[in-house]
Amino acid sequence: MKTKLNIAIATALALPTMVYAETEQLATIVVEGSANRPGAMAIAPDSSGFKDTAALLERVPGANVNRNGPLTAIPQYRGMYGNRVNVEVNGANIKEAGPNSMDTPLSHIPAVLTESLKVYLGIAPISSGIETEGGTMEVKTKSGNFAASEGEIESDGALSSGYSSVDNGYFVSGFSSLANENHKLHFGMSKEEGNDYKYNERDNKKVVPTSYDRQAIIAGYDFQANGHELSLNYTNNYTRNSGTPALPMDIVYIKSSIYNADYNWDLGQGYELKTKFFYQNSDHLMDNHSLRMAMMANGAPRLMNNQTNVQGGGWDIQFLMPLFSGEFKTGFTGDIAYHNSDVTMNMAMKPGAMPMNMNVQNFNDATRSRYSFFGEWKGDINDALSTELGLRYTYTTADTDNVSTSNMGLKSAAAKFNSKGHHKDFNNVDLTAILRYAMSEELNFEIGFARKNRAPSYQELYLWAPSQATGGLADGRTYVGNLDLSSETAYQFELGMEWHTGALYFAPRAYYHYINNYIQGTPSALNKPQPSCPTGSMSCLVLQFNNIEAQIYGVDVEGGYEFTDWLRFDAGLNYVRGQRLDGPKGNLYRIAPLNGRTQLTFNNWGFTASVEGIYYAAQDKVASYNNERTTPSYQIMNLRASYEAFDGLVIGTGIENVIDATNYNHLGGYYAPMSDPANGLTQGQRIPMQGRNYYVTLAYQW
């Protein structure tokens, strides 16, 4: 039965699905019981060979992806992205080594080694993490199961592989665990590699550079006995040459290691201690010449390299106890991270001249530390009413050492930055209040209010030289930081409904966020072209991070109908709008247009087939300060099928973008490399999405 459940998850993932169901036909949703907050949604990878875990997000109501490269995907939830969204991998809030977020947290774990991706729909609970203004997402890697009883030995495992035609790419992975009742060991590894993808299969037009090469390892030991649980885990991501066409440079390598240690103690009668600790060390090298043509200066290539590193760690200590008719949870959470970034540039002043080397120290031990205390109570008021109340205080401190440069044009800017005080303190208080009403077994309502905060990132504070190291904004603009920034404060309102019968479900949610001191780039005093800014159609106006007033509002809707035991229809619709409210009014940057999904699925006799439709409206509500361009509407049809040949063996195949249409995702960024006439690409244009793709996967589980 375990294998069959995994197959159901694997073959039905693309469905927009309800968050409260515990029925076999909705096996893509793992509702984890009454001890977990309603609204938590967990998804398992499917058999379509997704490269990164972020690809799973596009199946979640209200979620989307800002994709800067095949392995560089920034999660977006209801118009918020970057470090506004709290992303945790095995309980660790991973920090990017690259100041342009090439190594996003969700890129650390391939989809084939992911057990689940949990997203808290609506307002994230206080206990889910620090700075949850844009929600919380939790990735859990595969780890296997303990034996069910004393004296038994249990072995779980999976082997999988796949091929995709659009980039001539492949993946292979293996996972195995061995356990008795008290001890468990697990190990897994994967390898993925592909070439530049074709955005038009018929004409063999490609987006260069979009090749990728990544291998990952997960390993761990678990112990359980007499209410005690200990878990030690290690994950390693080694990414080699991988393209990021929406950014000024590409990945040469990412070497990232994360160590986790968790200890839980069940004291009985509802009292429990939970602790998590992690340490991270990540090195990253990027350049503008390994995978793309370097920009020219005076007839010679301008070769740029950026060596970066992040070291950090964190903890989450929680104590749970029964209180009144519910559960009270309190805890102490925190993390510390040290960032370094050094850019070197080799260029010739004129043809035939000796090359000149320049260095810019973008960030020198830029430190950001967070210390946070919280309390949260959730319980039943009566048989129909339940509530969740939370309070969190967070102290954030940031600092950096002085910077240096050999660039004569930037020496005065470095001296000015070094003369200022860099230490910054931020004190923030978060609040949540959520009320749920069960009118009947079929109909539920939810209303929620929250106050959520986010302190400025180290890039927003300490980017002293005009640069595009902006946490992956990918708008082609250069930015400078601002030492006078205040914390963002979002006041959030949520109203949701869930209606479900035996065969039908319908779940709309509406929300409104007013964000005081929203951080966005606005025209700065350096309002002139910079020597390091790309030429051509990319804008060279310098923006400075500043506080503004903003609002974000929208609706998420999902629903479906089960015609028979073997035929069902599911659909989802997302709408979000972001606006600036003070000064020159306008739209916020990189907000997804109205979009939706439909899917008709047949599932019988071990065979599953589906027809999926993806729909995106045109986006003309764009941010003028970012020189954001409009995008046209598009529709995509995908065909997917899988077959369980025998117990544990599943063959999957499909065609994505069946009609091979050339489409442009509004969240996909602009083409940053030099123009590529051979492939019909111009610097500064929208990056086209993948063309027609034929894929096949093979997986065996035991």
C-alpha positions in Angstrom: 0.0 0.0 0.0 2.9 2.3 0.7 4.1 2.0 -2.9 0.7 2.6 -4.3 0.3 5.8 -2.2 3.7 7.1 -3.4 2.6 6.4 -7.0 -0.6 8.3 -6.5 1.4 11.2 -5.2 3.8 11.0 -8.1 1.3 10.9 -10.9 -1.2 13.4 -9.6 1.1 16.2 -8.3 0.2 18.8 -11.0 -3.4 19.0 -9.7 -4.4 22.1 -7.8 -5.6 20.4 -4.6 -7.6 21.0 -1.5 -5.7 21.4 1.8 -8.1 19.6 4.1 -8.8 16.3 2.4 -7.5 13.0 3.7 -8.9 10.9 0.9 -7.0 8.6 -1.4 -8.0 10.5 -4.5 -6.3 13.6 -3.1 -3.1 11.8 -2.1 -0.9 14.8 -3.2 -1.9 16.5 0.0 -0.5 15.3 3.3 -2.7 16.6 6.1 -0.7 15.7 9.1 -3.3 15.5 11.8 -4.8 17.7 14.5 -1.5 18.5 16.1 -0.6 20.5 13.0 -2.1 23.8 12.0 -4.9 23.5 9.4 -3.9 25.1 6.2 -0.5 23.5 6.0 0.0 21.9 2.6 2.6 19.3 1.8 3.5 18.1 -1.7 5.7 15.3 -2.9 7.7 15.3 -6.1 6.1 13.7 -9.1 7.3 11.7 -12.0 7.9 14.5 -14.5 11.5 15.0 -13.6 11.4 18.5 -12.1 15.0 19.7 -11.6 14.5 21.7 -8.4 12.1 21.8 -5.6 10.9 25.2 -6.5 9.1 23.7 -9.6 6.7 22.1 -7.1 5.6 25.6 -5.9 3.7 26.4 -9.1 1.2 23.8 -8.0 0.5 25.6 -4.8 -2.4 28.2 -4.5 -1.0 31.7 -4.4 2.6 30.6 -5.1 4.8 31.2 -8.1 8.5 31.3 -9.0 10.9 34.1 -10.1 13.2 32.0 -12.3 16.6 33.5 -13.2 18.1 30.2 -14.5 17.4 26.5 -14.7 18.6 26.0 -11.1 18.0 29.5 -9.8 14.4 29.9 -8.7 13.2 32.4 -6.1 9.9 31.5 -4.5 7.1 34.0 -4.6 4.0 33.8 -2.5 1.2 36.3 -3.0 3.5 38.9 -4.6 6.3 38.7 -2.0 9.6 37.0 -2.7 13.2 36.8 -1.7 13.9 37.0 2.0 10.4 38.1 2.6 9.5 34.4 2.3 10.9 32.2 5.1 12.3 29.1 3.4 13.6 26.3 5.6 15.4 23.0 4.6 15.2 20.3 7.3 14.6 23.1 9.8 17.5 25.3 8.6 17.0 28.8 7.3 19.6 28.5 4.6 21.5 31.7 3.5 22.6 32.3 -0.1 26.3 32.5 -0.7 25.7 34.7 -3.7 24.5 38.3 -3.3 22.3 37.8 -6.4 20.7 34.6 -5.0 22.0 32.2 -7.6 22.0 29.5 -4.9 18.5 30.0 -3.6 17.4 27.7 -0.6 15.1 25.7 -2.8 18.0 25.0 -5.2 20.0 23.2 -2.5 17.8 20.1 -2.7 16.9 18.5 -6.0 13.2 17.4 -6.4 14.3 13.7 -6.6 15.7 13.8 -3.0 12.8 15.8 -1.6 10.2 14.0 0.6 7.8 17.0 0.8 7.5 20.7 0.4 5.1 22.2 2.9 3.5 25.7 2.4 1.4 27.4 5.0 -1.6 28.8 3.1 -2.6 32.2 4.1 -1.0 33.8 7.2 2.0 31.8 8.4 1.9 30.9 12.1 4.2 32.7 14.5 6.0 29.5 15.4 6.9 28.7 11.8 9.9 31.0 11.8 11.4 34.5 11.9 10.4 37.1 9.3 7.4 35.3 7.8 6.0 38.4 6.1 5.7 36.4 2.8 4.8 33.1 4.4 6.8 30.0 5.3 7.9 27.1 3.1 9.5 23.9 4.6 11.4 21.4 2.6 12.0 17.9 4.1 14.5 15.5 2.5 14.0 11.8 2.2 15.0 9.9 5.4 13.2 6.5 5.4 11.2 4.9 8.2 11.9 3.1 11.5 10.9 -0.6 11.8 7.4 -1.0 13.1 8.3 -3.4 15.9 11.2 -4.7 18.0 13.4 -7.2 16.2 12.4 -6.1 12.7 14.8 -4.7 10.1 13.2 -2.3 7.6 14.8 -1.1 4.3 13.3 1.6 2.2 14.8 2.9 -1.0 14.3 4.3 -4.5 16.1 4.4 -7.8 15.0 6.9 -10.5 16.2 8.4 -13.7 14.8 10.6 -16.4 15.5 12.3 -19.7 14.2 15.6 -21.2 14.5 16.5 -24.9 14.2 20.3 -24.5 17.7 20.5 -23.1 19.0 17.0 -23.8 19.1 16.7 -20.1 19.1 13.7 -17.7 18.9 12.9 -14.0 19.8 9.8 -12.0 19.3 9.3 -8.3 19.4 6.7 -5.6 18.2 6.6 -2.0 18.3 3.9 0.7 17.6 3.6 4.4 18.2 0.8 6.9 16.5 0.8 10.3 15.3 -1.2 13.3 12.9 0.1 15.9 15.5 2.4 17.5 18.2 3.2 14.9 18.1 4.4 11.3 20.7 5.2 8.7 20.0 6.8 5.3 21.9 7.9 2.3 21.0 9.4 -1.1 22.6 11.1 -4.0 21.6 12.5 -7.4 23.2 13.9 -10.6 21.5 16.2 -13.1 23.0 17.7 -16.3 21.6 19.4 -19.3 22.4 21.7 -22.2 21.0 25.1 -23.2 17.2 24.7 -23.6 15.3 25.2 -26.8 12.6 27.8 -26.7 11.6 26.9 -30.2 12.0 23.2 -31.1 11.0 23.5 -34.7 13.7 26.1 -35.5 16.2 24.8 -32.9 16.4 28.2 -31.2 18.1 28.1 -27.8 18.5 30.4 -24.7 22.2 30.6 -24.0 23.3 30.1 -21.3 20.8 27.7 -19.6 22.9 24.6 -19.3 23.2 23.1 -15.8 25.3 20.5 -13.9 24.5 19.6 -10.2 25.1 16.8 -7.9 23.7 16.4 -4.4 24.2 14.2 -1.4 22.0 13.6 1.7 23.0 11.4 4.6 21.9 11.0 8.2 21.4 9.0 11.4 18.3 8.9 13.6 17.6 7.4 17.0 14.4 7.0 19.0 13.6 5.4 22.4 11.5 6.2 25.4 10.2 9.5 24.2 13.6 10.7 23.0 14.4 11.4 19.3 17.8 12.4 17.9 18.4 13.2 14.3 21.8 14.1 12.6 21.7 15.1 9.0 24.2 16.2 6.3 23.3 17.7 2.9 25.8 18.7 0.2 25.1 20.6 -3.0 27.9 20.8 -5.7 26.7 22.8 -8.7 29.1 23.3 -11.6 28.8 25.5 -14.7 25.1 26.5 -14.8 23.5 29.4 -16.6 21.6 32.3 -15.2 20.6 34.3 -18.3 18.6 36.9 -16.3 21.7 37.9 -14.3 25.1 39.5 -15.2 27.1 36.4 -14.5 26.7 32.6 -14.5 27.4 29.9 -11.9 31.0 28.5 -12.1 30.5 26.5 -9.0 28.5 26.3 -5.7 29.9 24.2 -2.9 27.5 24.1 0.0 27.4 21.9 3.1 24.8 22.0 5.8 24.9 20.1 9.1 21.7 19.6 11.1 21.2 18.2 14.6 17.7 17.8 16.1 16.6 16.6 19.5 13.1 16.1 20.7 11.9 14.9 24.2 8.4 13.9 24.8 7.9 14.4 28.5 4.3 13.0 28.5 0.9 14.4 29.2 1.3 16.9 26.3 4.6 18.4 27.4 7.4 18.3 24.8 10.8 19.9 24.1 11.9 20.3 20.5 15.3 21.6 19.4 17.0 22.2 16.1 20.5 23.4 15.3 22.3 23.9 12.0 25.7 25.0 10.6 26.3 26.1 7.0 29.4 26.8 4.9 28.9 27.7 1.2 31.4 28.9 -1.4 30.4 30.3 -4.7 32.2 31.4 -7.9 30.5 33.2 -10.8 31.8 34.8 -13.9 30.6 36.4 -17.2 32.7 34.4 -19.7 32.6 30.6 -19.0 29.1 30.1 -20.5 28.5 33.4 -22.4 30.3 35.9 -24.5 32.0 38.5 -22.3 31.1 42.1 -22.8 33.5 44.1 -24.8 35.4 47.2 -23.8 37.6 49.0 -26.3 37.6 46.0 -28.5 38.7 43.6 -25.8 36.6 41.3 -23.6 35.9 42.5 -20.1 36.3 39.4 -18.0 34.6 39.5 -14.5 34.7 37.0 -11.6 33.0 37.2 -8.3 34.1 34.9 -5.4 31.6 34.8 -2.5 31.2 32.9 0.7 28.7 32.6 3.5 29.1 30.9 6.9 26.4 30.7 9.5 24.3 28.7 11.8 21.1 28.8 13.8 18.9 27.3 16.4 15.2 26.8 17.2 14.3 25.7 20.7 10.6 25.2 21.5 8.6 24.0 24.5 5.0 22.7 24.1 2.5 22.3 26.9 -1.3 21.9 27.2 -3.1 25.1 28.2 -6.8 25.5 28.7 -8.5 23.7 25.8 -5.5 23.8 23.5 -1.7 23.9 23.2 0.7 26.6 24.1 4.1 26.8 22.4 7.0 29.0 23.3 10.5 29.2 22.0 13.8 31.0 21.3 14.9 31.1 17.6 17.9 32.7 16.0 20.6 32.6 13.4 23.9 34.3 12.4 25.4 34.7 8.9 28.7 36.2 7.6 28.8 37.2 3.9 31.9 38.0 1.8 32.0 39.0 -1.9 35.0 40.0 -4.0 34.7 41.0 -7.7 37.7 41.0 -10.0 37.7 42.4 -13.5 40.4 42.0 -16.3 40.1 44.3 -19.2 42.2 46.0 -21.9 42.1 49.8 -22.2 42.6 49.6 -26.0 43.2 46.8 -28.5 46.5 45.1 -28.0 47.2 46.8 -24.7 48.2 44.9 -21.6 45.2 43.9 -19.5 44.3 45.9 -16.4 43.1 44.1 -13.3 40.7 45.7 -10.9 39.1 44.5 -7.7 35.9 45.6 -5.9 35.2 44.3 -2.4 31.4 44.3 -2.6 30.9 42.9 0.9 33.5 42.3 3.7 32.2 40.2 6.6 28.7 41.6 6.2 27.0 40.1 9.3 23.3 39.7 10.0 22.1 38.2 13.2 18.6 37.5 14.5 17.5 36.7 18.0 13.8 35.9 18.5 11.4 34.9 21.3 7.8 33.8 20.6 4.6 32.4 22.2 1.7 30.8 20.4 -1.6 29.3 21.6 -4.1 27.4 19.5 -7.1 25.6 20.6 -10.9 25.1 20.5 -13.3 27.7 21.9 -16.2 25.4 21.4 -17.2 22.6 19.1 -17.4 25.0 16.1 -14.8 27.7 16.9 -11.1 27.4 17.1 -8.4 30.1 17.3 -4.7 30.7 16.9 -2.9 33.6 18.7 0.8 34.4 18.4 3.3 37.0 19.5 7.0 37.2 18.5 9.8 39.7 19.4 12.8 39.7 17.1 16.1 41.7 17.6 18.1 41.9 14.4 21.6 43.3 14.3 23.7 44.0 11.2 27.3 45.2 10.7 30.1 45.0 8.2 33.8 45.7 8.0 35.3 48.4 5.8 35.6 47.7 2.0 38.3 48.4 -0.5 38.8 48.7 -4.3 41.5 49.2 -6.8 39.0 50.9 -9.2 40.0 54.6 -9.2 36.5 55.6 -10.1 35.1 54.0 -6.9 37.7 54.9 -4.4 35.8 58.0 -3.2 32.6 55.9 -2.8 34.5 53.3 -0.8 36.1 56.0 1.4 32.7 57.6 2.0 31.1 54.3 2.9 34.0 53.4 5.3 33.7 56.8 7.1 30.1 55.9 8.2 28.9 53.8 11.1 27.8 50.4 9.8 26.2 48.8 12.9 22.4 48.7 12.7 19.8 47.4 15.2 16.2 46.6 14.5 13.5 45.7 17.0 10.3 44.1 15.6 7.1 42.6 17.1 4.9 40.2 15.1 1.3 39.4 16.0 -1.2 36.9 14.6 -4.9 36.3 15.4 -6.8 33.7 13.4 -10.4 32.5 14.0 -11.9 29.4 12.3 -15.5 28.5 12.3 -16.8 25.1 11.2 -20.4 25.7 10.2 -20.8 22.1 9.2 -18.8 19.1 8.3 -18.7 20.4 4.7 -18.3 24.2 5.2 -15.6 26.1 7.1 -14.7 29.7 7.3 -11.5 31.5 8.4 -10.6 35.1 9.2 -7.1 36.2 10.2 -5.2 39.3 11.1 -1.4 39.7 11.4 1.4 42.2 11.9 4.6 40.9 10.3 8.0 42.5 10.0 11.3 42.2 8.0 14.5 43.9 8.8 16.6 45.1 5.7 18.9 42.5 4.1 22.7 43.0 4.0 22.5 43.9 0.3 19.9 46.6 0.9 22.0 48.1 3.7 25.6 47.7 2.5 25.7 47.7 -1.3 28.0 50.7 -1.5 29.1 50.5 -5.1 26.5 50.7 -7.9 25.9 47.0 -8.7 23.3 44.4 -9.7 24.0 42.3 -6.6 20.4 42.7 -5.5 19.2 39.4 -4.3 18.1 38.3 -7.7 15.9 41.2 -8.7 17.1 40.7 -12.3 15.7 44.0 -13.6 18.9 45.1 -15.4 19.3 48.1 -13.1 22.2 49.0 -10.9 21.5 49.6 -7.2 23.1 51.2 -4.2 22.3 50.4 -0.5 20.9 52.6 2.2 22.2 52.7 5.8 19.1 54.6 6.9 16.5 51.9 6.0 13.8 50.9 8.4 12.1 47.5 8.8 9.2 46.6 6.7 5.9 46.2 8.6 3.0 44.4 6.9 -0.5 44.5 8.3 -2.3 41.5 6.9 -6.0 40.5 6.6 -7.2 37.1 5.4 -10.6 35.7 4.7 -11.1 32.1 3.5 -13.7 29.5 2.9 -13.6 25.7 2.4 -16.6 23.8 1.0 -16.4 20.2 0.3 -18.8 17.4 -0.4 -18.2 13.8 -1.3 -17.2 14.7 -4.9 -16.9 18.5 -5.0 -14.6 21.0 -3.3 -14.3 24.8 -3.6 -11.8 26.8 -1.5 -11.4 30.6 -2.2 -9.2 32.9 -0.1 -9.0 36.7 -0.3 -6.2 38.8 1.3 -5.1 42.4 1.8 -1.6 43.5 3.0 -0.7 47.1 3.8 3.1 47.4 4.0 4.7 50.3 5.8 8.3 51.0 4.9 8.3 48.5 2.0 11.8 48.4 0.6 12.1 49.2 -3.1 14.6 50.8 -5.5 13.8 54.4 -6.3 15.9 56.9 -8.4 19.0 58.0 -6.5 21.4 60.9 -6.5 23.6 58.8 -8.8 21.0 59.3 -11.6 23.4 58.9 -14.4 24.9 56.0 -16.5 27.5 54.0 -14.6 30.7 52.7 -16.4 29.9 49.1 -15.2 26.3 49.1 -16.4 25.3 47.0 -19.4 24.9 48.9 -22.7 22.3 48.4 -25.4 18.6 48.2 -24.3 19.4 47.6 -20.6 18.7 50.7 -18.6 21.6 52.3 -16.7 19.7 54.4 -14.2 20.9 53.8 -10.7 18.3 53.0 -8.0 18.7 53.2 -4.3 16.9 51.0 -1.8 14.4 53.2 0.0 11.3 52.8 2.2 7.9 53.4 0.6 4.3 52.7 1.4 2.7 49.8 -0.5 -0.2 47.4 -0.6 -0.7 43.9 -2.0 -4.1 42.3 -2.4 -5.6 39.4 -4.3 -7.5 36.1 -4.4 -6.6 32.4 -4.5 -9.2 29.9 -5.6 -9.0 26.2 -6.0 -11.7 23.6 -6.8 -12.5 20.3 -8.4 -15.0 17.6 -9.0 -14.6 13.8 -9.0 -16.9 12.4 -11.7 -16.1 8.7 -10.9 -13.5 6.8 -8.9 -11.2 7.0 -12.0 -12.0 10.4 -13.5 -11.6 13.9 -11.9 -11.2 17.6 -12.8 -9.2 20.1 -10.8 -8.6 23.8 -11.3 -6.9 26.8 -9.6 -6.9 30.6 -10.1 -4.5 33.2 -8.7 -4.8 37.0 -8.8 -2.4 39.4 -7.0 -1.9 43.2 -7.3 0.9 45.2 -5.9 0.9 49.0 -5.7 2.9 51.9 -4.3 0.8 54.3 -2.2 3.1 57.2 -1.4 4.9 59.6 -3.7 4.7 58.8 -7.4 2.1 56.1 -7.4 2.8 53.0 -9.4 3.0 49.2 -9.5 5.3 47.0 -7.6 8.0 45.0 -9.5 7.8 41.4 -10.7 4.2 40.7 -9.7 2.6 37.7 -11.4 -0.4 38.4 -13.7 -3.8 36.6 -13.3 -3.1 32.9 -13.8 -4.7 29.6 -13.5 -4.5 25.8 -14.1 -6.9 23.1 -15.1 -6.3 19.4 -15.2 -8.4 16.4 -16.2 -7.1 13.1 -14.8 -7.8 9.5 -15.5 -6.5 6.9 -13.0 -7.3 3.2 -13.3 -5.7 -0.2 -13.8 -2.3 1.2 -12.7 -2.4 3.7 -15.5 -2.7 7.5 -15.0 -3.1 10.1 -17.8 -3.8 13.8 -17.6 -4.4 16.8 -19.7 -3.1 20.0 -18.1 -3.8 23.6 -19.1 -1.8 26.5 -17.8 -3.1 30.0 -18.4 -1.4 33.4 -17.9 -3.1 36.7 -18.6 -1.1 39.7 -20.0 0.6 41.8 -17.5 0.5 45.5 -18.2 0.6 46.7 -14.5 4.4 47.1 -14.4 6.9 49.0 -12.2 8.1 52.1 -14.0 11.1 52.7 -11.7 12.5 49.2 -12.6 11.9 49.8 -16.3 9.7 46.7 -16.2 8.2 45.6 -19.5 4.8 44.3 -20.2 4.2 40.7 -21.2 1.5 39.2 -23.4 -0.8 36.4 -22.3 -0.1 32.8 -23.1 -1.6 29.3 -22.7 0.2 26.0 -22.5 -1.0 22.4 -22.8 0.8 19.5 -21.2 0.1 15.8 -21.6 1.3 13.4 -18.9 1.0 9.7 -18.3 2.5 7.0 -16.1 2.1 3.2 -15.7 2.9 0.9 -12.8 4.4 -2.0 -14.7 4.7 -4.1 -11.5 4.8 -3.4 -7.8 7.2 -0.5 -7.2 8.2 0.1 -10.8 6.7 3.2 -12.4 7.3 4.5 -16.0 6.4 8.1 -16.6 6.3 10.1 -19.9 4.8 13.3 -21.2 4.9 16.2 -23.6 5.1 19.7 -22.2 4.2 22.8 -24.3 2.5 20.5 -26.9 2.2 23.1 -29.6 5.7 24.5 -29.2 4.6 28.0 -28.6 7.1 30.7 -27.8 6.0 32.2 -24.5 7.3 34.8 -22.0 6.8 34.4 -18.3 6.5 37.8 -16.6 8.6 36.4 -13.7 11.3 35.1 -15.9 13.5 38.2 -16.1 15.4 39.9 -19.0 18.1 38.5 -21.2 21.4 39.9 -19.6 24.1 38.5 -22.0 25.2 40.1 -25.2 22.7 39.9 -28.0 22.7 36.4 -29.7 21.5 36.9 -33.3 22.0 33.2 -34.2 19.3 32.4 -31.6 17.1 35.5 -32.2 17.8 37.0 -28.7 18.5 40.6 -28.0 20.0 41.9 -24.8 17.3 43.3 -22.5 14.4 41.4 -24.0 12.2 39.0 -22.0 13.6 35.6 -21.7 11.5 33.0 -23.6 10.3 29.9 -21.8 11.0 26.4 -22.8 9.6 25.1 -26.0 8.2 21.6 -26.6 9.6 19.0 -24.3 9.4 15.2 -24.5 10.3 13.5 -21.2 10.5 10.0 -19.8 11.2 8.8 -16.3 11.7 5.5 -14.7 11.5 4.9 -10.9 11.6 1.9 -8.6 10.7 2.0 -4.9 10.9 -0.7 -2.3 
